[in-house]
């Protein structure tokens, strides 16, 4: 085989997706003596020579699907195709999807990975794989046709094995966590950037891609020229996967093993969370405590009743039992005290909430539960796992300074390597589910906590601001927009000249990034005047900009700075003051303070200001100390002589003001004396 073709295939194969990859340590597996009925049922299906099968094992998070997949893969690898063979095993290939890793959350390199494993297992097909790559090098491109990849890298090599394997037991492919296939890989992104940051996650697109993969696997299984093969796939019980499995051309091949099974036949006795699982979890806990006692001889073994209580708290979910043991035996705390905490977990938890309540209990033992929740959510939100040192650098000297201290308190749910250069990772996807919504956590401290995505976005902006002066890469890329700027006609209807101007002239990109940081509350940056630019003004008219006005940074911060006061005198600012949002602001403390400034007094003399004074908000303001003070100055007294002002004096608000000391003083002024001779005063006096 050409070394060039084989090396290219080796470079694109996803080593971490193999079931026994070091990237997946520690490998989840079924403890000896557990899941016996389920495993024997699967082994029986894998031994069936009558027809090709797509065996679908599905269930809720944490019931042990990956452990079953790994255990089955290990058994198939231990079985030879024939007794005479030296290399060939029944395990033809594995792919364990994971949304935590860029190359394992996509179908882009799925068939290339299986082809590499198949060719390693059966050296006789390497020539055919190599020929396919040489004929069409684009097969290895992640944006290539998935159908072409399936045909050239999967079906065609397997056809070469049909005659040789005609009397042999079926080959097995194991594919774990289909639901973790969430997006495609964008090769246009620079290698230094995380790929997931380039293209936003499109849920519908990922579901379509997964449905295509299932359809293509079924197409391969229907090929009469293939040897007998079985494909075991595991996933959560998602509706879109159900729909894909029920397609007309797929369903006849599917052997379904769901979490809860009803019906006739042997399958009716198989379940991932049946009553037999309680016994399996009991055995797992007993085995785990014996290991703990071998390490700490003085640790007293839990009683049978305590073990049964813990098994019951697990709610037939192995991830709960596993996390319990990691929490109890974290090597840094008293295991007996932690066992007592686990025994106190409520026994009447709703199905599916057990693991969330367990995570609540673990967070409550941390020195600062809110900070622990935030750091946990950051680790779960990262597209690809990062070492602790890099997480600390990313979050900056504020949030980042306590990363190590906080994360070590979460060892039962996070894999924290002793080597800070290795990535920190969550143990199970249920952690990501837990922090995806604040409502999943019952601790009161986390109700108003910052979104991890917002925190990561802000931290990334800080890093970019620090890096841009030292690297011209981003500036060089943005400067390419100058070509667009020069190519546009002056009367371009898109009017992009002004919109691009703040980006294409260095160092403007740095200023924009800094302005964005300032808007989020970092007042150390000095670009408050950005909001007065064309782009800043445009942003203030957006929904986000208007909403920001009512944050503390907006209503009592920027709007009261010189830049904010100047903006309120612009056409855009004056227009905003006439909106419901502007009128609401004028009623609150920030607006009340502004109304006493010179700029506001000028505005009050404008038509817009006079109109506002006649509104409920304006009349309410005139009753305040600030409003009464304004009525004593030249601007206020001038307004009282206008038609609007005289109308106000005749209503309850104005009449009440006339009874105050300020009002009586005004009546003695030249303006007040003139008003006394009007019909308005006569009407007031009559009352």
NUBAZA-186157 format. One record per residue (C-alpha): z, x, y; residue number from 1. Coordinates in steps of 0.2 Angstrom, whole numbers, plus 5000, padded with zeros to 4 digits. Layout:
// NUBAZA-186157
    w    u    v resi
    Z    X    Y  NUM
...
END
This chain:
// NUBAZA-186157
    w    u    v resi
 5000 5000 5000    1
 4996 5006 5017    2
 5011 5013 5025    3
 5006 5006 5042    4
 5006 4988 5036    5
 5022 4990 5026    6
 5031 4998 5041    7
 5025 4984 5052    8
 5031 4971 5041    9
 5048 4981 5039   10
 5050 4981 5058   11
 5048 4962 5060   12
 5058 4956 5046   13
 5075 4950 5050   14
 5087 4960 5040   15
 5102 4950 5047   16
 5095 4934 5039   17
 5097 4941 5021   18
 5112 4933 5012   19
 5121 4949 5009   20
 5117 4957 5026   21
 5131 4968 5034   22
 5128 4957 5050   23
 5136 4942 5041   24
 5152 4951 5035   25
 5164 4944 5029   26
 5152 4934 5017   27
 5159 4917 5014   28
 5159 4913 4995   29
 5166 4901 4983   30
 5183 4906 4975   31
 5182 4908 4957   32
 5187 4891 4949   33
 5182 4881 4964   34
 5166 4870 4967   35
 5163 4871 4949   36
 5155 4854 4947   37
 5144 4856 4962   38
 5139 4874 4958   39
 5134 4869 4940   40
 5124 4854 4946   41
 5114 4866 4958   42
 5112 4879 4944   43
 5105 4865 4933   44
 5092 4860 4946   45
 5087 4878 4948   46
 5084 4881 4930   47
 5073 4865 4929   48
 5055 4871 4924   49
 5047 4854 4925   50
 5043 4854 4944   51
 5045 4863 4960   52
 5060 4856 4970   53
 5067 4856 4988   54
 5086 4855 4984   55
 5094 4849 5000   56
 5113 4852 5002   57
 5120 4844 5018   58
 5136 4840 5026   59
 5147 4840 5041   60
 5153 4857 5049   61
 5165 4867 5039   62
 5164 4859 5022   63
 5158 4875 5014   64
 5139 4874 5014   65
 5136 4893 5018   66
 5149 4898 5005   67
 5140 4888 4992   68
 5123 4895 4998   69
 5130 4913 4996   70
 5137 4910 4979   71
 5121 4903 4973   72
 5111 4917 4980   73
 5123 4930 4972   74
 5121 4921 4955   75
 5102 4921 4956   76
 5101 4939 4961   77
 5112 4943 4945   78
 5099 4935 4934   79
 5083 4944 4929   80
 5066 4936 4928   81
 5065 4942 4910   82
 5076 4953 4899   83
 5063 4967 4899   84
 5062 4968 4918   85
 5071 4982 4928   86
 5068 4976 4946   87
 5063 4958 4947   88
 5077 4945 4950   89
 5076 4926 4951   90
 5082 4927 4969   91
 5065 4928 4977   92
 5071 4928 4995   93
 5085 4921 5007   94
 5085 4917 5026   95
 5102 4912 5033   96
 5099 4904 5051   97
 5112 4907 5065   98
 5111 4902 5083   99
 5122 4916 5087  100
 5108 4929 5084  101
 5091 4929 5093  102
 5080 4932 5078  103
 5090 4921 5066  104
 5088 4905 5077  105
 5070 4904 5076  106
 5056 4901 5063  107
 5045 4915 5072  108
 5049 4928 5058  109
 5054 4917 5044  110
 5039 4919 5033  111
 5038 4938 5037  112
 5056 4940 5031  113
 5053 4931 5015  114
 5037 4940 5012  115
 5046 4957 5014  116
 5060 4952 5002  117
 5047 4945 4989  118
 5037 4961 4990  119
 5053 4971 4987  120
 5057 4961 4972  121
 5040 4961 4965  122
 5031 4977 4969  123
 5015 4970 4961  124
 5012 4958 4976  125
 5014 4972 4990  126
 4995 4975 4989  127
 4991 4957 4993  128
 5004 4956 5007  129
 4997 4972 5015  130
 4979 4965 5013  131
 4984 4949 5022  132
 4992 4959 5037  133
 4977 4971 5038  134
 4965 4957 5038  135
 4975 4947 5052  136
 4988 4958 5061  137
 4992 4943 5072  138
 5001 4936 5057  139
 5016 4946 5062  140
 5016 4940 5080  141
 5031 4927 5083  142
 5020 4916 5092  143
 5007 4914 5079  144
 5003 4899 5068  145
 5017 4895 5056  146
 5005 4887 5044  147
 4994 4903 5044  148
 5010 4913 5041  149
 5015 4902 5027  150
 4998 4903 5018  151
 4996 4922 5020  152
 5013 4928 5018  153
 5021 4916 5006  154
 5009 4905 4996  155
 4996 4918 4993  156
 5008 4932 4986  157
 5016 4919 4975  158
 5000 4914 4967  159
 4998 4931 4961  160
 5014 4929 4951  161
 5009 4912 4942  162
 5002 4920 4926  163
 5015 4933 4925  164
 5030 4921 4927  165
 5022 4906 4917  166
 5036 4907 4903  167
 5050 4913 4915  168
 5064 4903 4923  169
 5060 4897 4940  170
 5062 4908 4956  171
 5074 4903 4969  172
 5073 4904 4988  173
 5090 4901 4998  174
 5089 4895 5016  175
 5105 4891 5024  176
 5110 4882 5040  177
 5093 4874 5045  178
 5101 4865 5059  179
 5105 4882 5067  180
 5086 4885 5070  181
 5086 4880 5088  182
 5072 4889 5098  183
 5057 4899 5097  184
 5056 4918 5102  185
 5047 4922 5118  186
 5039 4939 5116  187
 5034 4940 5135  188
 5052 4944 5140  189
 5057 4962 5143  190
 5066 4969 5129  191
 5081 4973 5140  192
 5084 4954 5143  193
 5091 4942 5131  194
 5077 4932 5125  195
 5086 4915 5126  196
 5088 4917 5145  197
 5069 4917 5148  198
 5065 4900 5141  199
 5077 4886 5143  200
 5082 4878 5126  201
 5071 4863 5122  202
 5080 4852 5110  203
 5065 4841 5106  204
 5054 4857 5104  205
 5066 4864 5091  206
 5067 4848 5081  207
 5048 4848 5080  208
 5047 4866 5075  209
 5060 4863 5061  210
 5051 4847 5055  211
 5035 4858 5054  212
 5044 4871 5044  213
 5051 4858 5031  214
 5033 4850 5030  215
 5026 4868 5026  216
 5039 4872 5013  217
 5034 4855 5005  218
 5016 4859 5006  219
 5019 4876 4997  220
 5029 4867 4983  221
 5015 4855 4980  222
 5003 4870 4977  223
 4998 4869 4958  224
 4993 4887 4958  225
 5011 4893 4962  226
 5023 4897 4948  227
 5038 4885 4947  228
 5050 4889 4961  229
 5064 4880 4969  230
 5070 4881 4987  231
 5089 4877 4991  232
 5091 4873 5009  233
 5108 4868 5018  234
 5111 4860 5034  235
 5122 4848 5044  236
 5118 4830 5041  237
 5108 4828 5057  238
 5097 4813 5060  239
 5081 4823 5064  240
 5083 4833 5048  241
 5085 4817 5038  242
 5069 4811 5046  243
 5059 4826 5041  244
 5066 4826 5023  245
 5060 4808 5022  246
 5042 4811 5027  247
 5030 4804 5014  248
 5023 4821 5009  249
 5041 4828 5008  250
 5053 4816 5000  251
 5046 4816 4982  252
 5051 4834 4981  253
 5068 4832 4988  254
 5084 4833 4977  255
 5097 4828 4989  256
 5116 4833 4988  257
 5124 4825 5003  258
 5142 4825 5008  259
 5145 4808 5002  260
 5135 4801 4988  261
 5134 4784 4981  262
 5122 4778 4967  263
 5118 4780 4949  264
 5117 4796 4938  265
 5125 4813 4939  266
 5123 4815 4957  267
 5135 4801 4960  268
 5149 4813 4954  269
 5144 4827 4966  270
 5151 4829 4984  271
 5155 4842 4996  272
 5171 4832 5002  273
 5175 4822 4986  274
 5193 4821 4979  275
 5190 4837 4969  276
 5189 4847 4985  277
 5207 4844 4988  278
 5211 4854 4972  279
 5199 4867 4977  280
 5207 4870 4994  281
 5224 4870 4985  282
 5218 4884 4974  283
 5211 4893 4989  284
 5227 4892 4999  285
 5237 4897 4983  286
 5226 4912 4981  287
 5227 4917 4999  288
 5246 4917 5000  289
 5247 4928 4984  290
 5236 4940 4993  291
 5248 4939 5008  292
 5263 4942 4998  293
 5255 4957 4989  294
 5254 4965 5007  295
 5271 4958 5013  296
 5282 4957 4997  297
 5296 4949 5007  298
 5286 4934 5012  299
 5292 4919 5002  300
 5278 4909 4993  301
 5275 4891 5000  302
 5281 4878 4988  303
 5269 4866 4979  304
 5273 4852 4991  305
 5270 4864 5006  306
 5253 4869 4998  307
 5248 4851 4995  308
 5253 4847 5013  309
 5242 4861 5020  310
 5228 4856 5009  311
 5229 4838 5015  312
 5229 4844 5033  313
 5213 4853 5030  314
 5204 4836 5028  315
 5193 4842 5014  316
 5185 4855 5026  317
 5186 4873 5020  318
 5184 4880 5038  319
 5201 4872 5042  320
 5209 4880 5027  321
 5201 4896 5031  322
 5206 4896 5049  323
 5224 4891 5044  324
 5225 4907 5033  325
 5218 4918 5047  326
 5231 4911 5059  327
 5245 4913 5047  328
 5240 4931 5042  329
 5234 4939 5058  330
 5244 4955 5054  331
 5252 4954 5072  332
 5263 4939 5071  333
 5277 4933 5059  334
 5267 4924 5045  335
 5282 4913 5041  336
 5284 4906 5059  337
 5265 4902 5059  338
 5266 4894 5042  339
 5279 4882 5050  340
 5267 4878 5064  341
 5253 4874 5052  342
 5265 4862 5042  343
 5269 4853 5058  344
 5251 4847 5060  345
 5249 4829 5060  346
 5244 4821 5044  347
 5235 4806 5051  348
 5221 4815 5059  349
 5204 4806 5060  350
 5191 4813 5049  351
 5181 4826 5058  352
 5195 4830 5070  353
 5206 4841 5059  354
 5198 4857 5065  355
 5199 4852 5083  356
 5217 4849 5082  357
 5220 4865 5073  358
 5211 4874 5087  359
 5222 4865 5099  360
 5237 4872 5090  361
 5231 4889 5090  362
 5227 4889 5109  363
 5244 4882 5112  364
 5252 4898 5105  365
 5243 4909 5117  366
 5251 4916 5133  367
 5239 4906 5144  368
 5230 4892 5135  369
 5218 4889 5149  370
 5213 4907 5150  371
 5211 4908 5131  372
 5200 4892 5131  373
 5189 4899 5144  374
 5187 4916 5136  375
 5184 4907 5119  376
 5171 4896 5127  377
 5162 4912 5135  378
 5161 4920 5118  379
 5154 4904 5110  380
 5142 4902 5124  381
 5134 4919 5124  382
 5116 4918 5117  383
 5119 4934 5107  384
 5137 4941 5104  385
 5142 4956 5115  386
 5156 4969 5112  387
 5172 4966 5121  388
 5169 4980 5133  389
 5153 4972 5139  390
 5161 4955 5140  391
 5174 4963 5151  392
 5160 4971 5162  393
 5150 4955 5163  394
 5165 4944 5169  395
 5169 4957 5182  396
 5186 4964 5187  397
 5194 4947 5190  398
 5191 4937 5174  399
 5186 4952 5164  400
 5202 4962 5166  401
 5211 4952 5153  402
 5198 4950 5140  403
 5205 4961 5127  404
 5223 4954 5129  405
 5217 4936 5128  406
 5204 4938 5113  407
 5216 4947 5102  408
 5227 4931 5102  409
 5212 4922 5095  410
 5209 4932 5080  411
 5210 4917 5068  412
 5195 4910 5076  413
 5186 4925 5083  414
 5181 4941 5074  415
 5188 4955 5085  416
 5182 4972 5079  417
 5194 4986 5081  418
 5179 4996 5088  419
 5176 4989 5105  420
 5158 4994 5104  421
 5155 4981 5091  422
 5151 4963 5095  423
 5164 4949 5096  424
 5159 4934 5087  425
 5166 4916 5082  426
 5169 4914 5064  427
 5162 4897 5063  428
 5150 4885 5073  429
 5164 4872 5074  430
 5171 4883 5087  431
 5156 4881 5098  432
 5156 4862 5095  433
 5175 4862 5100  434
 5172 4871 5117  435
 5155 4861 5120  436
 5165 4847 5128  437
 5182 4847 5137  438
 5186 4831 5128  439
 5187 4839 5111  440
 5202 4849 5117  441
 5218 4839 5120  442
 5227 4852 5130  443
 5230 4846 5148  444
 5227 4864 5155  445
 5209 4864 5151  446
 5204 4848 5160  447
 5197 4856 5176  448
 5192 4873 5169  449
 5176 4881 5174  450
 5161 4879 5163  451
 5157 4895 5154  452
 5139 4893 5158  453
 5143 4893 5177  454
 5155 4908 5175  455
 5142 4918 5165  456
 5128 4913 5178  457
 5139 4919 5193  458
 5144 4935 5183  459
 5126 4938 5180  460
 5122 4936 5198  461
 5136 4949 5203  462
 5129 4961 5191  463
 5111 4959 5198  464
 5117 4962 5215  465
 5126 4978 5210  466
 5111 4984 5200  467
 5097 4980 5212  468
 5100 4993 5225  469
 5100 5006 5210  470
 5084 5000 5202  471
 5068 4994 5209  472
 5062 4985 5194  473
 5066 4968 5201  474
 5060 4972 5218  475
 5044 4979 5212  476
 5041 4963 5202  477
 5045 4951 5216  478
 5034 4962 5228  479
 5019 4956 5217  480
 5021 4939 5226  481
 5014 4948 5242  482
 4997 4946 5234  483
 4999 4927 5233  484
 5006 4927 5250  485
 4991 4936 5257  486
 4979 4925 5247  487
 4985 4909 5254  488
 4976 4900 5268  489
 4986 4896 5284  490
 4984 4878 5281  491
 4988 4878 5263  492
 4994 4861 5259  493
 5007 4868 5247  494
 5015 4877 5262  495
 5021 4891 5251  496
 5021 4904 5264  497
 5037 4899 5271  498
 5045 4896 5254  499
 5040 4913 5247  500
 5044 4923 5263  501
 5062 4925 5259  502
 5058 4932 5241  503
 5043 4944 5244  504
 5050 4956 5258  505
 5063 4968 5251  506
 5077 4968 5252  507
 5077 4948 5254  508
 5079 4946 5235  509
 5096 4954 5236  510
 5101 4943 5251  511
 5096 4928 5241  512
 5107 4933 5226  513
 5121 4937 5238  514
 5120 4920 5247  515
 5120 4911 5230  516
 5136 4920 5226  517
 5143 4916 5243  518
 5139 4898 5240  519
 5150 4898 5224  520
 5165 4904 5234  521
 5164 4923 5236  522
 5167 4925 5254  523
 5166 4943 5253  524
 5148 4943 5255  525
 5141 4942 5272  526
 5127 4930 5272  527
 5134 4914 5279  528
 5118 4914 5290  529
 5107 4911 5275  530
 5110 4892 5276  531
 5103 4893 5293  532
 5086 4900 5287  533
 5072 4889 5281  534
 5077 4891 5263  535
 5095 4888 5266  536
 5091 4872 5277  537
 5079 4866 5263  538
 5093 4868 5250  539
 5106 4859 5261  540
 5094 4843 5260  541
 5094 4843 5241  542
 5106 4833 5230  543
 5116 4849 5226  544
 5117 4855 5244  545
 5123 4838 5250  546
 5136 4838 5236  547
 5141 4855 5240  548
 5145 4849 5258  549
 5160 4840 5251  550
 5168 4854 5241  551
 5182 4864 5250  552
 5170 4878 5253  553
 5158 4866 5262  554
 5168 4853 5272  555
 5182 4865 5278  556
 5173 4881 5276  557
 5155 4884 5281  558
 5153 4868 5291  559
 5167 4875 5303  560
 5160 4892 5304  561
 5148 4897 5318  562
 5133 4895 5307  563
 5138 4878 5301  564
 5142 4872 5319  565
 5125 4879 5324  566
 5116 4870 5310  567
 5124 4853 5315  568
 5115 4855 5331  569
 5098 4856 5323  570
 5087 4842 5319  571
 5091 4843 5300  572
 5110 4844 5304  573
 5109 4829 5316  574
 5100 4819 5303  575
 5113 4823 5290  576
 5127 4817 5301  577
 5118 4800 5301  578
 5118 4798 5282  579
 5132 4791 5272  580
 5137 4808 5267  581
 5138 4814 5285  582
 5148 4799 5291  583
 5160 4801 5276  584
 5162 4820 5282  585
 5166 4815 5299  586
 5181 4805 5293  587
 5189 4819 5284  588
 5199 4834 5291  589
 5184 4845 5292  590
 5174 4833 5302  591
 5189 4828 5313  592
 5191 4846 5317  593
 5172 4848 5321  594
 5172 4833 5333  595
 5184 4843 5344  596
 5172 4857 5346  597
 5159 4860 5361  598
 5145 4857 5349  599
 5151 4840 5343  600
 5154 4834 5361  601
 5136 4838 5365  602
 5131 4828 5350  603
 5142 4813 5355  604
 5131 4812 5370  605
 5115 4811 5361  606
 5108 4794 5355  607
 5113 4798 5337  608
 5131 4802 5342  609
 5132 4786 5353  610
 5126 4776 5338  611
 5139 4783 5327  612
 5153 4779 5339  613
 5149 4761 5337  614
 5150 4762 5318  615
 5166 4759 5309  616
 5169 4777 5307  617
 5166 4781 5325  618
 5178 4768 5331  619
 5191 4773 5319  620
 5189 4791 5326  621
 5191 4785 5344  622
 5209 4779 5339  623
 5214 4796 5333  624
 5222 4809 5344  625
 5206 4819 5344  626
 5196 4804 5349  627
 5208 4799 5363  628
 5207 4817 5369  629
 5188 4816 5370  630
 5189 4800 5380  631
 5198 4810 5394  632
 5185 4823 5396  633
 5169 4822 5405  634
 5158 4818 5390  635
 5170 4804 5384  636
 5171 4797 5402  637
 5153 4797 5404  638
 5151 4788 5387  639
 5163 4774 5393  640
 5151 4770 5407  641
 5137 4767 5395  642
 5132 4750 5387  643
 5140 4756 5371  644
 5156 4762 5379  645
 5158 4746 5389  646
 5155 4736 5373  647
 5168 4746 5364  648
 5181 4743 5378  649
 5179 4724 5375  650
 5184 4725 5356  651
 5201 4727 5348  652
 5199 4746 5347  653
 5195 4748 5365  654
 5208 4735 5371  655
 5221 4744 5361  656
 5216 4761 5369  657
 5217 4754 5386  658
 5236 4750 5383  659
 5239 4768 5379  660
 5245 4781 5392  661
 5227 4789 5390  662
 5219 4773 5393  663
 5230 4769 5409  664
 5226 4787 5415  665
 5207 4783 5413  666
 5208 4767 5423  667
 5214 4777 5437  668
 5199 4788 5437  669
 5183 4785 5447  670
 5175 4779 5431  671
 5189 4768 5426  672
 5190 4760 5443  673
 5171 4756 5443  674
 5174 4748 5426  675
 5188 4737 5432  676
 5175 4728 5443  677
 5164 4724 5428  678
 5163 4708 5418  679
 5170 4717 5404  680
 5187 4720 5412  681
 5187 4702 5417  682
 5185 4697 5399  683
 5199 4709 5394  684
 5211 4703 5407  685
 5208 4685 5403  686
 5214 4689 5385  687
END
